[in-house]
Amino acid sequence: MRRKALIVAAMAVASVLGLQAAQASDLVLNSLQSQANVGYGYTNTGAYSSTSPRSGLYFLYRDGGVDKIQDAVQQTYFYRVGASGTANEINSGTSASLLSSSGSMGATQYTDNNGQFSVKIGYVLTGSGIAGFTNNLGRQILISNTTASPLTMSFWSYSDYTLTGVSSTKPTPGNPYQDNNGAPTVANNGYEFAQVKSAGTVTQWDTYGSPTGPHISDLSNNYGGLYSTGSSVGSPTIQLGLGGGSNVSGTILDKLVNNNPDLTASGIGSQVGGQGAGGIATDVAFAAQWNLTIPAGGYAYLTESTAVVPEPASLALLGLGASLLVWPRRRRA
């Protein structure tokens, strides 16, 4: 049933993403109290800058007010044609365009300058009517082989999220707890962790006071995918590590940009994170790698979803616990 549902979804995405392209600089999604900004035409491939992000998601807010709860530092994609060698950022060697933009949904496209493939990424943002409550961002990625032969390539998703970085401006790369003027945006003595929960799921959480203290917020990032033939692309290789720019040695982004990009799998249950100097939480990041063989004229359909929710303890502090009791319950999948 799940495979059938994915096939149906892939066909729908292929139809929706076939819209006439338009030109713009940013895809901006809005859903109730949530906002997401996706830059798709940026050319920055060097050191990450808070004023010059890479292509991909660089804002994800849970509060439409002045003090925005910023969940994303940077989320972007890389690719490689062939089974080995260096990786290219999604905006390198491709032509970027906006396919569609309508409220909480939109789509971008990257067309290979050598005519071998195209990548269409559809975004759907689901927010909450209560400031600071939830964010859910779904991505549907259609990688089409535009040649007459099978295409061997690798595709990476890179994610650097922060769950408690409250700021009306962009966070400082590598330190999601300060705005780009260096001012602390939350109390010190924080901790940030990420863990491989299953073959296709990464979880992340932040605490204050101690590593085992109450979670402030939780994030779940899930991956999936199918080929146009209906067969599974398999679970991606997931590696956990440090966030921060590609100019910082030892970060996941440094590996993807400057070194051998092939990931070393972090086993199920593996965990990274903690606290760094000055009581500031460690900035953690993670990446997923698919090694694909796309049929001639066919496609690989990849899915990625990110859900951020505050923990019940946080809701109680916000005075929301009682109001939640009257909300209708959702049936679990």
Secondary structure as UniProt FT lines:
FT   HELIX           2..16
FT   TURN            17..18
FT   STRAND          26..31
FT   TURN            32..33
FT   STRAND          34..39
FT   TURN            50..51
FT   STRAND          56..61
FT   STRAND          69..81
FT   STRAND          88..89
FT   TURN            90..91
FT   STRAND          94..102
FT   TURN            103..104
FT   STRAND          105..112
FT   TURN            113..114
FT   STRAND          117..127
FT   TURN            131..132
FT   STRAND          135..145
FT   STRAND          151..166
FT   STRAND          171..172
FT   TURN            173..174
FT   STRAND          175..179
FT   TURN            180..181
FT   STRAND          190..198
FT   TURN            199..200
FT   STRAND          201..208
FT   TURN            211..212
FT   STRAND          215..227
FT   TURN            228..229
FT   STRAND          237..242
FT   TURN            246..247
FT   TURN            249..250
FT   HELIX           252..258
FT   TURN            268..269
FT   STRAND          271..275
FT   HELIX           277..279
FT   STRAND          284..294
FT   TURN            296..297
FT   STRAND          299..310
FT   HELIX           312..317
FT   TURN            318..319
FT   HELIX           321..324
FT   TURN            325..326
//
